[in-house]
Amino acid sequence: MGDPSAARGRLHARRPRDDLLRPRGADGRGGRSARGADGATERRRPRHRRLRPGYDERRADARPVHRGRHVHRPNRRRDDAHRRYRLLHRLDVQTLDPVPVRHLGRGVRDEGRDREHGAEGGVDLGRARRPARDLSVAATRGAPTAQSGRVFVRRHRIAAVKLLATTNGGLESIAAAEICDLVDGDASVHHRGVLEFDADVEDVYELHYRSRTLHRLMAVVADGTVAELEDVYALTARSSIPDRLPNEEFGVVGTRHGSHEFTSVDVAERVGQATIDAYRDATGTRLPVDLDDPTVRLEAYLYDDRFTLAVDLTGESLHKRPYRICEHDAPVRATLAYSMLEIAGWTSDESLVDPMAGSATIPTEAALAATEAVPRPDLDPAFDALPGYDGERFRRLRDDHTEKSPTLDIEAREKRKRWRHCARVNREAAGVEDGFEIVEADAREASIDADCVVSNLPFGIRTGTDLRELYGAFVDRLREGDVGRLVALTTKPNLIPIEPTVRYDIPYGRLDAAIVVWEP
Ligand SMILES: C[S@@+](CC[C@H](N)C(=O)[O-])C[C@H]1O[C@@H](n2cnc3c(N)ncnc32)[C@H](O)[C@@H]1O
């Protein structure tokens, strides 16, 4: 057997802890990367960030990053994919019309909300539908994947299923780019927070163990234009439902948007009746119904006159990462945290700091993405119960998936001891103890040098903090430091004294929030 280090590149010797007090040189990590005239990446000599006021190294409760175990491998193909992403984001912001805010009609379901930022796909109360837009221009076919760096040879696709995928509203372009990277899919917006694309069964498996931006996938069984409620019944009854469902308890969730003389409950009821009738006509069996905890969940969307019926493939939402053991008061949703890293264009060879990290969702997502760990290794997918899917094959593929061991330079800074403890608990649960440091630091005072600063800022509802003062002092530290780009999520973007280069408006529970991008 050959030397594994030779195959994986140079192993970094672990830096002694007191060595962290010295500035790191061109061959070390921690500085901001810069491009030379020949385009090669080199490390700029970083500033003495650990010796600056506000940064208390002795009180840092983190263990130093175990660099000995990690191997750093720059990934040019991955970098290319990120450059494409960045281009996409700029296009996205420039071409999408602002979303007019108006209240939705009666009967619209507020789907899957919880305390985390953003809503789980579905309906966004208080916002109107964003016009559907074909995002496929951004998705270069045959492109390398962002996460694996492997090049897709476009396989002959048997478009066995039309899929819907839910994601964070306002960040559909990020999810569409991921779908393109992972399975070469050409996704467009079905409605806010929901994408549609053609795929095959293998794609369903791959997305379920690799996607970091999606919440759930659904297979479309009926799609068409309707004028009245009975058209909903007729479309469902004519659909492929009898072939797609097992003889198991099912339930229907209706979501409606637009001006109709009936409610989403009426839609769900008509779909349910048509499903029972169609299944009985085809098989002679009456399907059992369970509205509380069905084995098979049907999603019925009526958006204006477009009716789409889909069967859930996922089960528990993919955003519910199993490492979230210790809950922050105001946690950011894991898929949103990962999307922010994508917006930043962060790559695993760049330094990353979250200066107000809370329970460290952003650093954890970064470390998991860099190691290519499966985000939901615990998932029992709903498609296991459906005809046409092979759950065993899915589990084999997932178990055979190999992780990487890059050297990482990620720091989670947090002022409060309670949340640093939470961050440590979650870091361990995620299995990325070596992936990032957890450090006590006050963002108003601590100096900051990093390629990327990605953070979910406090927004003041619970903290009562003077946000203008906090954001102002934090931005002063960014200006003084050596920072490549900032990506920040807040409900009060106007209090950040910067001119963002890009801004994504997203729902934040029932509030409006924005992700802003700034290059100091
Ligand atoms: C919105 S929360 C971040 C939540 C985190 N994204 C998560 O998922 O757990 C903002 C965090 O910033 C911290 N914070 C507030 N002011 C700070 C300061 N001046 N320096 C460092 N951290 C601060 C708060 O304690 C809180 O944990």
The ligand as an SDF file (V2000), in Angstrom:
LIG
                    3D

 27 29  0  0  0  0  0  0  0  0999 V2000
  -28.9810   35.5380   15.7280 C   0  0  0  0  0  0  0  0  0  0  0  0
  -27.8590   34.8590   16.8620 S   0  0  0  0  0  0  0  0  0  0  0  0
  -26.9100   33.7210   15.9130 C   0  0  0  0  0  0  0  0  0  0  0  0
  -27.5570   32.3780   15.8650 C   0  0  0  0  0  0  0  0  0  0  0  0
  -26.7430   31.3600   15.1180 C   0  0  0  0  0  0  0  0  0  0  0  0
  -26.6850   31.6650   13.7080 N   0  0  0  0  0  0  0  0  0  0  0  0
  -27.2810   29.9710   15.3510 C   0  0  0  0  0  0  0  0  0  0  0  0
  -27.8330   29.3540   14.4290 O   0  0  0  0  0  0  0  0  0  0  0  0
  -27.1860   29.4930   16.4670 O   0  0  0  0  0  0  0  0  0  0  0  0
  -26.7250   36.1590   17.1480 C   0  0  0  0  0  0  0  0  0  0  0  0
  -25.6820   35.8320   18.1880 C   0  0  0  0  0  0  0  0  0  0  0  0
  -24.8130   36.9540   18.2980 O   0  0  0  0  0  0  0  0  0  0  0  0
  -24.3600   37.0120   19.6380 C   0  0  0  0  0  0  0  0  0  0  0  0
  -23.8650   38.3730   19.8940 N   0  0  0  0  0  0  0  0  0  0  0  0
  -24.5870   39.4900   20.1470 C   0  0  0  0  0  0  0  0  0  0  0  0
  -23.7620   40.5500   20.3010 N   0  0  0  0  0  0  0  0  0  0  0  0
  -22.5100   40.0860   20.1510 C   0  0  0  0  0  0  0  0  0  0  0  0
  -21.2330   40.6890   20.1920 C   0  0  0  0  0  0  0  0  0  0  0  0
  -21.0920   42.0050   20.4320 N   0  0  0  0  0  0  0  0  0  0  0  0
  -20.1600   39.9320   19.9810 N   0  0  0  0  0  0  0  0  0  0  0  0
  -20.2840   38.6040   19.7430 C   0  0  0  0  0  0  0  0  0  0  0  0
  -21.4570   37.9700   19.7080 N   0  0  0  0  0  0  0  0  0  0  0  0
  -22.5670   38.6920   19.8890 C   0  0  0  0  0  0  0  0  0  0  0  0
  -25.5670   36.6280   20.4510 C   0  0  0  0  0  0  0  0  0  0  0  0
  -25.1870   36.1670   21.7370 O   0  0  0  0  0  0  0  0  0  0  0  0
  -26.1980   35.5490   19.5780 C   0  0  0  0  0  0  0  0  0  0  0  0
  -25.7890   34.2900   19.9910 O   0  0  0  0  0  0  0  0  0  0  0  0
  1  2  1  0
  2  3  1  0
  2 10  1  0
  3  4  1  0
  4  5  1  0
  5  6  1  0
  5  7  1  0
  7  8  2  0
  7  9  1  0
 10 11  1  0
 11 12  1  0
 11 26  1  0
 12 13  1  0
 13 14  1  0
 13 24  1  0
 14 15  1  0
 14 23  1  0
 15 16  2  0
 16 17  1  0
 17 18  1  0
 17 23  2  0
 18 19  1  0
 18 20  2  0
 20 21  1  0
 21 22  2  0
 22 23  1  0
 24 25  1  0
 24 26  1  0
 26 27  1  0
M  CHG  2   2   1   9  -1
M  END
$$$$
